[in-house]
């Protein structure tokens, strides 16, 4: 498992990657702590190893991926410029 957190438009967004060796795919669990509403949790459809590995590479480039206020290049690239 690997995760990264960021603040996007006032919401705390945490993405957790899970690898299934049997399926050979990643699943992404998306946690959203909404500023003006209820927290949500959603699981993605399985994604390819290549796609998941790209996300993990960005997560691993940060020394504090759990820090929602981090503004390193990995966080910026992962969240596509949407960080608060």
Beta strands, then each sheet from edge to edge (+ up, - down):
strand 1: 2-8
strand 2: 11-20
strand 3: 25-33
strand 4: 40-43
sheet 1: 1+ 2- 3+ 4-
end
